[in-house]
Structure formats: C-alpha cells, structure tokens
Amino acid sequence: MTSPEIASLSWGQMKVKGCSTTYKDCKVWPGGSRTWDWRETGTNHSPGVQPADLEEVVKKGVETVVIGRGMSEALQVPPSTVDYLKKNGIDVLVLQTEKAVAEYNALAVRGVKVGGVFHSTC
C-alpha cells in the first residue's frame, strides 16, 4: 500500500488524494487518512503532539513520520514525542506545515512508507 499524497493545503483546509473529505487537521498513512481530532488525546498547542496522537499512524507500519506544526508553527512537539518515534525505529521530520506537506509528498511519491499528522491553522 502506498501513502496518499496531500492534494491541497490552505489555511484550515487540507485535501488528500482519493478522499472526498476536507480536513482541518489530518492523519495520513499508507492506504488511508482521517481527521486528526485533538480532543481524542487532549492535545493542545502546548505541550503539543503527544505519542498518543501518533500511535495509530505508527501501527500502520510507517518508516517515516512527518509532523506539521501549523502555518505559524504554534503546535509544539516535545522531545518525548520524537523519542517515542525513534525508539520505534521511525524517522521523524518536524516542520512548518507547508514544508511538512512538501516533504511528505516527496517521500510518498518515492514509495516510502510515510505517515503524518498535520495542523493546518496557526
């Protein structure tokens, strides 16, 4: 299974190729995507992305995870979250969301088993 490309990104809106849903924040992995609902794990801009936010993506057998911190990089990513991915043998990229989407798409096109979580506003 391949990772779906992000078809478009603008403030507060993301579209994934092959999916009719428009997301505000989304999770993607080889073969799928869904809304990233911060309420599921109690995520806020600070302390930011928690390992619990990434468990679902990790379970999909990804080699790399790309984290989009928002258009203005307001979403934090604590060292414990990066450590969680590295301990699972997963490469991690933490970037401003537009750059994160570009990197994610480049990896997906190359056939890398890449997953991601992306915040499309602040």
DSSP file with accessible surface (Angstrom, degrees, kcal/mol):
  #  RESIDUE AA STRUCTURE BP1 BP2  ACC     N-H-->O    O-->H-N    N-H-->O    O-->H-N    TCO  KAPPA ALPHA  PHI   PSI    X-CA   Y-CA   Z-CA
    1    1 A M              0   0  182      0, 0.0     2,-0.2     0, 0.0     0, 0.0   0.000 360.0 360.0 360.0 139.5    0.0    0.0    0.0
    2    2 A T        -     0   0  109     28,-0.1    29,-2.2   111,-0.1    27,-0.1  -0.650 360.0-106.5-100.3 158.0    1.2    3.5   -0.8
    3    3 A S        -     0   0    7    109,-0.4     2,-0.1    27,-0.3   108,-0.1  -0.671  39.3-119.2 -81.0 130.3    0.9    6.6    1.2
    4    4 A P        -     0   0   24      0, 0.0     2,-0.1     0, 0.0   104,-0.1  -0.456  27.1-119.4 -72.1 140.5   -1.7    9.0   -0.3
    5    5 A E        -     0   0   61     -2,-0.1    12,-2.7   103,-0.1     2,-0.7  -0.442  22.6-111.6 -74.0 153.0   -0.4   12.4   -1.4
    6    6 A I  E     -A   16   0A   6     95,-0.2    10,-0.3    10,-0.2     3,-0.1  -0.786  30.0-165.3 -81.5 118.8   -1.8   15.6    0.1
    7    7 A A  E     -     0   0A  57      8,-1.9     2,-0.3    -2,-0.7     9,-0.2   0.852  62.9  -2.8 -78.5 -36.9   -3.7   17.1   -2.8
    8    8 A S  E     -A   15   0A  59      7,-1.6     7,-2.2     2,-0.0     2,-0.3  -0.995  53.9-167.0-156.9 153.8   -4.1   20.7   -1.4
    9    9 A L  E     +A   14   0A  44     -2,-0.3     2,-0.3     5,-0.2     5,-0.2  -0.982  19.6 148.2-144.6 129.0   -3.4   22.8    1.7
   10   10 A S  E >   -A   13   0A  56      3,-2.7     3,-2.6    -2,-0.3     2,-0.1  -0.919  63.1 -53.6-146.5 172.9   -4.7   26.2    2.6
   11   11 A W  T 3  S-     0   0  152     -2,-0.3   110,-0.2     1,-0.3   109,-0.1  -0.284 125.8  -6.9 -54.2 116.4   -5.4   27.8    6.0
   12   12 A G  T 3  S+     0   0   22    108,-2.2     2,-0.4    12,-0.2    -1,-0.3   0.499 121.2  88.1  78.5   5.3   -7.8   25.5    7.8
   13   13 A Q  E <   +A   10   0A 111     -3,-2.6    -3,-2.7   107,-0.3     2,-0.4  -0.986  42.8 169.4-144.2 130.9   -8.3   23.1    4.9
   14   14 A M  E     -AB   9  23A   0      9,-2.4     9,-3.0    -2,-0.4     2,-0.4  -0.994  11.6-163.2-134.6 144.2   -6.4   20.0    3.6
   15   15 A K  E     -AB   8  22A  73     -7,-2.2    -8,-1.9    -2,-0.4    -7,-1.6  -0.982   7.5-151.5-126.3 140.8   -7.4   17.5    1.0
   16   16 A V  E >   -A    6   0A   3      5,-0.6     3,-1.9    -2,-0.4   -10,-0.2  -0.917  32.4-102.6-110.2 134.7   -5.9   14.1    0.5
   17   17 A K  T 3  S+     0   0  110    -12,-2.7     3,-0.1    -2,-0.4    -1,-0.0  -0.288 107.5  18.4 -55.5 135.6   -5.8   12.5   -3.0
   18   18 A G  T 3  S+     0   0   95      1,-0.2     2,-0.4   -14,-0.1    -1,-0.3   0.523 106.5  99.0  82.7   4.6   -8.5    9.8   -3.4
   19   19 A C    <   -     0   0   38     -3,-1.9    -3,-0.3     2,-0.1    -1,-0.2  -0.991  57.5-157.6-127.9 133.8  -10.5   11.1   -0.4
   20   20 A S        +     0   0  114     -2,-0.4     2,-0.2    -3,-0.1    -1,-0.1   0.617  64.3 102.1 -85.3 -11.3  -13.6   13.4   -0.7
   21   21 A T        -     0   0   63     -5,-0.1    -5,-0.6     1,-0.0     2,-0.5  -0.467  63.7-143.7 -75.0 141.0  -13.3   14.7    2.9
   22   22 A T  E     -B   15   0A  64     -2,-0.2     2,-0.3    -7,-0.1    -7,-0.2  -0.924  23.6-157.2-100.6 126.2  -11.8   18.2    3.6
   23   23 A Y  E     -B   14   0A  10     -9,-3.0    -9,-2.4    -2,-0.5     3,-0.2  -0.761  27.0-164.4-103.2 152.0   -9.8   18.1    6.8
   24   24 A K  S    S+     0   0  110      1,-0.5    96,-0.8    -2,-0.3     2,-0.4   0.851  94.4   4.0 -88.8 -55.9   -8.8   20.9    9.2
   25   25 A D  E    S-C  119   0B   8     94,-0.2    11,-2.4    11,-0.1    -1,-0.5  -0.973  87.1-173.0-123.8 142.3   -6.1   18.7   10.8
   26   26 A C  E     -CD 118  35B   0     92,-1.8    92,-2.7    -2,-0.4     2,-0.4  -0.956  25.4-145.3-142.4 158.8   -5.4   15.2    9.4
   27   27 A K  E     -CD 117  34B   4      7,-2.7     7,-2.1    -2,-0.3     2,-0.3  -0.951  23.8-174.0-113.0 138.3   -3.5   12.0    9.9
   28   28 A V  E     +CD 116  33B   0     88,-2.5    88,-2.4    -2,-0.4     5,-0.2  -0.964  10.4 159.0-133.4 152.7   -2.3   10.1    6.9
   29   29 A W  E >   - D   0  32B  26      3,-2.4     3,-2.6    -2,-0.3    86,-0.2  -0.948  56.5 -53.9-158.4 169.0   -0.6    6.7    6.5
   30   30 A P  T 3  S+     0   0   13      0, 0.0   -27,-0.3     0, 0.0   -28,-0.1  -0.348 127.3   6.0 -55.5 116.8   -0.1    4.1    3.8
   31   31 A G  T 3  S+     0   0   47    -29,-2.2     2,-0.3    -2,-0.1   -28,-0.1   0.423 126.2  28.9  92.9  -0.4   -3.6    3.3    2.4
   32   32 A G  E <   -D   29   0B  16     -3,-2.6    -3,-2.4   -30,-0.1     2,-0.3  -0.996  46.6-157.6-172.4 177.3   -5.6    5.9    4.3
   33   33 A S  E     +D   28   0B  26     -2,-0.3     2,-0.3    -5,-0.2    -5,-0.2  -0.969  12.7 174.4-161.1 161.3   -6.3    9.2    6.1
   34   34 A R  E     -D   27   0B  67     -7,-2.1    -7,-2.7    -2,-0.3     2,-0.1  -0.974  43.1 -69.5-162.0 169.7   -8.7   10.6    8.7
   35   35 A T  E     -D   26   0B  68     -2,-0.3     2,-0.9    -9,-0.2    -9,-0.3  -0.377  39.9-135.3 -62.0 138.1   -9.4   13.7   10.7
   36   36 A W        -     0   0    4    -11,-2.4     2,-0.8    82,-0.2   -11,-0.1  -0.875  23.6-167.8 -96.5 101.3   -7.0   14.4   13.5
   37   37 A D    >   -     0   0   43     -2,-0.9     3,-1.8     1,-0.2     4,-0.4  -0.828  10.8-161.9 -95.4 106.0   -9.3   15.2   16.4
   38   38 A W  G >>>S+     0   0   33     -2,-0.8     5,-2.0     1,-0.3     3,-1.2   0.763  84.7  70.7 -59.7 -26.4   -7.2   16.7   19.1
   39   39 A R  G 345S+     0   0  205      1,-0.2    -1,-0.3     3,-0.2     3,-0.1   0.775  83.9  70.7 -64.2 -24.9   -9.9   16.0   21.7
   40   40 A E  G <45S+     0   0  104     -3,-1.8    -1,-0.2     1,-0.2    -2,-0.2   0.828 117.5  18.4 -60.3 -33.0   -9.3   12.3   21.4
   41   41 A T  T <45S-     0   0   48     -3,-1.2    -1,-0.2    -4,-0.4    -2,-0.2   0.329 108.1-109.5-120.7   2.6   -6.0   12.7   23.3
   42   42 A G  T  <5 +     0   0   52     -4,-1.0    -3,-0.2     1,-0.2     2,-0.1   0.768  56.7 172.5  73.1  25.8   -6.4   16.1   24.9
   43   43 A T      < +     0   0    6     -5,-2.0     2,-0.3    -6,-0.1    -1,-0.2  -0.409   7.1 171.7 -70.9 141.8   -3.8   17.7   22.6
   44   44 A N     >  -     0   0  104      4,-0.4     4,-0.7    -2,-0.1    32,-0.2  -0.879  52.5 -91.3-136.5 172.3   -3.3   21.4   22.7
   45   45 A H  T  4 S+     0   0   67     -2,-0.3    31,-2.6     1,-0.2     4,-0.2   0.837 108.1  67.9 -56.2 -34.7   -0.8   23.7   21.1
   46   46 A S  T  4 S+     0   0   92      1,-0.2    -1,-0.2     2,-0.1    29,-0.0  -0.997 112.3  10.7-134.0 128.0    1.3   23.3   24.3
   47   47 A P  T  4 S-     0   0   78      0, 0.0     2,-0.3     0, 0.0    -1,-0.2  -1.000 107.5-171.7 -78.5  -7.5    2.7   20.8   25.2
   48   48 A G     <  +     0   0    0     -4,-0.7    -4,-0.4    29,-0.1    29,-0.2  -0.657  39.7  24.4 103.7-150.7    1.7   19.8   21.7
   49   49 A V        -     0   0    0     27,-2.4    32,-0.2    -2,-0.3    18,-0.0  -0.397  66.9-159.8 -65.9 124.6    1.8   16.5   19.8
   50   50 A Q    >>  -     0   0   55     -2,-0.2     3,-1.6    27,-0.1     4,-0.7  -0.696  31.7-111.3-102.9 156.4    1.7   13.5   22.2
   51   51 A P  H >> S+     0   0   33      0, 0.0     3,-1.7     0, 0.0     4,-1.2   0.884 118.8  63.4 -51.3 -36.2    2.8    9.9   21.4
   52   52 A A  H 34 S+     0   0   43      1,-0.3     4,-0.5     2,-0.2     3,-0.1   0.810  95.7  58.5 -60.7 -28.4   -0.9    9.0   21.7
   53   53 A D  H <4 S+     0   0    1     -3,-1.6    -1,-0.3     1,-0.2     4,-0.2   0.731 112.9  39.5 -69.0 -22.8   -1.5   11.2   18.7
   54   54 A L  H <X S+     0   0    0     -3,-1.7     4,-2.8    -4,-0.7     5,-0.2   0.555  87.2  91.8-105.7 -11.4    0.9    9.1   16.6
   55   55 A E  H  X S+     0   0   85     -4,-1.2     4,-2.4     1,-0.2     5,-0.2   0.897  87.3  51.2 -54.2 -45.9    0.1    5.6   17.8
   56   56 A E  H  4 S+     0   0   52     -4,-0.5     4,-0.4     1,-0.2    -1,-0.2   0.913 113.3  44.7 -59.5 -43.0   -2.5    4.9   15.1
   57   57 A V  H >4>S+     0   0    0     -4,-0.2     3,-1.4    -3,-0.2     5,-0.6   0.921 111.4  53.1 -68.8 -41.9    0.0    6.1   12.4
   58   58 A V  H ><5S+     0   0   21     -4,-2.8     3,-1.9     1,-0.3     4,-0.4   0.903 102.3  59.2 -59.9 -40.8    2.8    4.1   13.9
   59   59 A K  T 3<5S+     0   0  170     -4,-2.4    -1,-0.3     1,-0.3    -2,-0.2   0.644  90.5  72.0 -65.6 -13.4    0.7    0.9   13.9
   60   60 A K  T < 5S-     0   0   98     -3,-1.4    -1,-0.3    -4,-0.4    -2,-0.2   0.388 116.6-107.5 -83.9   3.3    0.3    1.2   10.1
   61   61 A G  T < 5 +     0   0   43     -3,-1.9    -2,-0.1     1,-0.2    -3,-0.1   0.819  56.0 172.8  79.9  33.1    4.0    0.2    9.6
   62   62 A V      < -     0   0   11     -5,-0.6    52,-0.2    -4,-0.4    -1,-0.2  -0.375  29.9-160.4 -75.8 152.6    5.4    3.5    8.6
   63   63 A E  S    S+     0   0  101     50,-3.6    28,-2.5     1,-0.3     2,-0.3   0.685  80.9  26.7 -95.8 -29.9    9.2    4.1    8.2
   64   64 A T  E     -fe  91 114B  11     49,-1.5    51,-2.5    26,-0.2     2,-0.4  -0.991  63.7-158.7-137.1 142.0    8.9    7.9    8.5
   65   65 A V  E     -fe  92 115B   0     26,-2.6    28,-2.2    -2,-0.3     2,-0.5  -0.991   7.2-159.0-121.5 131.9    6.5   10.3   10.2
   66   66 A V  E     -fe  93 116B   0     49,-2.3    51,-2.0    -2,-0.4     2,-0.5  -0.943   6.1-160.1-109.3 127.6    6.2   13.9    9.2
   67   67 A I  E     -fe  94 117B   0     26,-3.2    28,-2.6    -2,-0.5     2,-0.7  -0.950   4.1-154.8-111.4 120.8    4.7   16.3   11.8
   68   68 A G  E     -fe  95 118B   0     49,-3.0    51,-1.3    -2,-0.5    28,-0.2  -0.864   2.5-164.0 -95.9 117.1    3.3   19.6   10.5
   69   69 A R        -     0   0   47     26,-2.6     6,-2.4    -2,-0.7     5,-0.2   0.360  49.7 -88.6 -84.3   3.7    3.4   22.1   13.3
   70   70 A G    >   -     0   0    0     49,-0.4    27,-1.6    25,-0.3     3,-0.8  -0.304  46.0 -71.8 107.2 164.4    0.9   24.6   11.7
   71   71 A M  T 3  S+     0   0   29     50,-3.3    51,-0.2     1,-0.3    -1,-0.1   0.839 137.9  29.1 -64.7 -34.0    1.3   27.5    9.4
   72   72 A S  T 3  S-     0   0   90     50,-0.9    -1,-0.3    49,-0.5    50,-0.1   0.174 113.3-114.5-109.5  13.0    2.9   29.7   12.1
   73   73 A E    <   +     0   0   82     -3,-0.8    -3,-0.2    48,-0.3    49,-0.1   0.823  67.9 143.7  57.7  38.8    4.4   26.7   13.9
   74   74 A A        +     0   0   35     48,-2.0     2,-0.5    -5,-0.2    -4,-0.2   0.753  44.5  89.6 -77.0 -24.0    2.2   27.3   17.0
   75   75 A L  S    S-     0   0    0     -6,-2.4   -29,-0.1    47,-0.2   -30,-0.1  -0.641  73.3-143.6 -80.1 121.3    1.9   23.5   17.6
   76   76 A Q        -     0   0   86    -31,-2.6   -27,-2.4    -2,-0.5   -32,-0.1  -0.450  10.1-157.6 -82.2 156.9    4.7   22.2   19.9
   77   77 A V        -     0   0   26    -29,-0.2   -29,-0.1    -2,-0.1   -27,-0.1  -0.896  18.0-147.1-134.1 100.9    6.4   18.8   19.6
   78   78 A P    >>  -     0   0   24      0, 0.0     4,-1.4     0, 0.0     3,-1.3  -0.322  23.8-113.4 -69.6 154.7    8.0   17.8   22.8
   79   79 A P  H 3> S+     0   0   99      0, 0.0     4,-2.9     0, 0.0     5,-0.2   0.825 114.7  64.9 -54.6 -32.7   11.3   15.7   22.9
   80   80 A S  H 3> S+     0   0   67      1,-0.2     4,-2.0     2,-0.2     5,-0.1   0.848 100.7  50.6 -62.0 -31.5    9.3   12.8   24.4
   81   81 A T  H <> S+     0   0    0     -3,-1.3     4,-1.8     2,-0.2    -1,-0.2   0.927 111.4  46.4 -72.6 -43.1    7.2   12.5   21.2
   82   82 A V  H  X S+     0   0   28     -4,-1.4     4,-2.6     1,-0.2    -2,-0.2   0.931 112.6  51.7 -62.8 -43.1   10.3   12.5   19.0
   83   83 A D  H  X S+     0   0   77     -4,-2.9     4,-2.9     1,-0.2     5,-0.2   0.898 104.9  56.6 -60.7 -40.8   11.9    9.9   21.3
   84   84 A Y  H  X S+     0   0   51     -4,-2.0     4,-0.9    -5,-0.2    -1,-0.2   0.926 110.4  44.0 -56.8 -45.9    8.8    7.7   21.1
   85   85 A L  H ><>S+     0   0    0     -4,-1.8     5,-2.3     1,-0.2     3,-0.8   0.943 113.7  49.3 -66.5 -46.7    9.1    7.6   17.3
   86   86 A K  H ><5S+     0   0  130     -4,-2.6     3,-2.0     1,-0.3    -2,-0.2   0.890 106.9  55.6 -61.8 -38.7   12.9    7.0   17.3
   87   87 A K  H 3<5S+     0   0  177     -4,-2.9    -1,-0.3     1,-0.3    -2,-0.2   0.761 105.8  53.4 -65.0 -23.2   12.5    4.2   19.9
   88   88 A N  T <<5S-     0   0   87     -4,-0.9    -1,-0.3    -3,-0.8    -2,-0.2   0.270 123.2-108.2 -91.9   9.2   10.1    2.5   17.4
   89   89 A G  T < 5S+     0   0   64     -3,-2.0     2,-0.5     1,-0.2    -3,-0.2   0.744  74.3 138.7  74.3  25.1   12.7    2.8   14.6
   90   90 A I      < -     0   0    9     -5,-2.3    -1,-0.2    -6,-0.1   -26,-0.2  -0.884  51.3-131.9-110.1 130.9   10.8    5.5   12.8
   91   91 A D  E     -f   64   0B 112    -28,-2.5   -26,-2.6    -2,-0.5     2,-0.4  -0.508  27.7-156.2 -71.7 147.9   12.5    8.6   11.2
   92   92 A V  E     -f   65   0B  28    -28,-0.2     2,-0.4    -2,-0.2   -26,-0.2  -0.989  16.7-170.0-135.3 137.5   10.8   11.8   12.1
   93   93 A L  E     -f   66   0B  59    -28,-2.2   -26,-3.2    -2,-0.4     2,-0.5  -0.998   5.6-167.0-122.1 128.4   10.6   15.2   10.4
   94   94 A V  E     +f   67   0B  54     -2,-0.4     2,-0.3   -28,-0.2   -26,-0.2  -0.968  28.6 147.5-118.7 114.2    9.1   18.2   12.4
   95   95 A L  E     -f   68   0B  48    -28,-2.6   -26,-2.6    -2,-0.5   -25,-0.3  -0.927  55.9 -78.6-142.8 163.2    8.4   21.1   10.1
   96   96 A Q     >  -     0   0   20     -2,-0.3     4,-3.0   -28,-0.2     3,-0.3  -0.352  59.9-107.7 -57.3 144.3    6.1   24.1    9.4
   97   97 A T  H  > S+     0   0    0    -27,-1.6     4,-2.8     1,-0.2     5,-0.2   0.867 115.9  50.5 -58.0 -42.9    3.0   22.6    7.8
   98   98 A E  H  > S+     0   0  112      1,-0.2     4,-1.9     2,-0.2    -1,-0.2   0.937 116.8  42.4 -61.3 -41.9    3.6   23.8    4.2
   99   99 A K  H  > S+     0   0  137     -3,-0.3     4,-2.5     2,-0.2    -2,-0.2   0.881 112.8  54.6 -68.5 -37.8    7.1   22.4    4.3
  100  100 A A  H  X S+     0   0    0     -4,-3.0     4,-3.0     2,-0.2    -2,-0.2   0.922 107.8  48.7 -62.3 -43.5    5.9   19.3    6.1
  101  101 A V  H  X S+     0   0   13     -4,-2.8     4,-3.0     2,-0.2   -95,-0.2   0.922 110.9  50.7 -63.7 -42.4    3.4   18.6    3.3
  102  102 A A  H  X S+     0   0   60     -4,-1.9     4,-2.2    -5,-0.2    -2,-0.2   0.930 114.1  44.1 -61.3 -44.9    6.0   19.1    0.6
  103  103 A E  H  X S+     0   0   93     -4,-2.5     4,-2.3     2,-0.2    -2,-0.2   0.921 113.5  50.8 -65.5 -44.6    8.4   16.7    2.3
  104  104 A Y  H  X S+     0   0    0     -4,-3.0     4,-2.8     1,-0.2    -2,-0.2   0.946 111.7  47.3 -57.7 -49.7    5.6   14.2    3.0
  105  105 A N  H  X S+     0   0   30     -4,-3.0     4,-2.7     1,-0.2     5,-0.2   0.900 109.7  53.4 -61.9 -39.5    4.5   14.3   -0.7
  106  106 A A  H  X S+     0   0   46     -4,-2.2     4,-1.4    -5,-0.2    -1,-0.2   0.917 112.5  44.5 -61.5 -42.1    8.1   13.9   -1.9
  107  107 A L  H  <>S+     0   0   16     -4,-2.3     5,-2.2     2,-0.2     4,-0.3   0.919 112.5  51.6 -67.5 -42.9    8.5   10.8    0.3
  108  108 A A  H ><5S+     0   0   10     -4,-2.8     3,-1.6     1,-0.2  -105,-0.2   0.920 107.7  52.0 -61.2 -42.7    5.1    9.4   -0.8
  109  109 A V  H 3<5S+     0   0  100     -4,-2.7    -1,-0.2     1,-0.3    -2,-0.2   0.856 106.6  54.6 -63.3 -33.5    6.0    9.8   -4.5
  110  110 A R  T 3<5S-     0   0  180     -4,-1.4    -1,-0.3    -5,-0.2    -2,-0.2   0.488 120.9-110.2 -78.5  -3.5    9.2    7.9   -3.9
  111  111 A G  T < 5 +     0   0   54     -3,-1.6    -3,-0.2    -4,-0.3     2,-0.1   0.603  63.3 155.2  86.6  11.2    7.2    5.0   -2.4
  112  112 A V      < -     0   0   24     -5,-2.2     2,-1.8    -6,-0.2  -109,-0.4  -0.471  54.5-116.3 -69.4 140.7    8.4    5.5    1.2
  113  113 A K        +     0   0  100     -2,-0.1   -50,-3.6  -111,-0.1   -49,-1.5  -0.629  57.1 167.1 -77.3  87.9    6.0    4.1    3.8
  114  114 A V  E     - e   0  64B   0     -2,-1.8     2,-0.3   -52,-0.2   -49,-0.2  -0.837  20.3-177.7-112.8 143.2    5.4    7.6    5.2
  115  115 A G  E     - e   0  65B   0    -51,-2.5   -49,-2.3    -2,-0.4     2,-0.3  -0.841   8.7-176.9-126.3 169.5    2.7    8.8    7.6
  116  116 A G  E     -Ce  28  66B   0    -88,-2.4   -88,-2.5    -2,-0.3     2,-0.4  -0.996  26.6-145.9-163.3 160.4    2.0   12.2    9.0
  117  117 A V  E     -Ce  27  67B   0    -51,-2.0   -49,-3.0    -2,-0.3     2,-0.4  -0.997  27.7-169.0-129.5 131.2    0.0   14.4   11.3
  118  118 A F  E     -Ce  26  68B   0    -92,-2.7   -92,-1.8    -2,-0.4     2,-0.5  -0.986  18.0-158.6-132.3 131.1   -0.7   17.9   10.0
  119  119 A H  E     -C   25   0B   1    -51,-1.3   -49,-0.4    -2,-0.4   -94,-0.2  -0.924  10.0-167.5-104.7 121.9   -2.1   21.0   11.7
  120  120 A S        +     0   0    0    -96,-0.8  -108,-2.2    -2,-0.5  -107,-0.3   0.397  63.8  48.7-100.9   5.0   -3.5   23.4    9.0
  121  121 A T              0   0   16   -110,-0.2   -50,-3.3  -109,-0.1   -49,-0.5  -0.123 360.0 360.0-114.7-140.3   -4.0   26.6   11.0
  122  122 A C              0   0   42    -52,-0.2   -48,-2.0   -51,-0.2   -50,-0.9   0.709 360.0 360.0 -44.7 360.0   -1.8   28.5   13.4
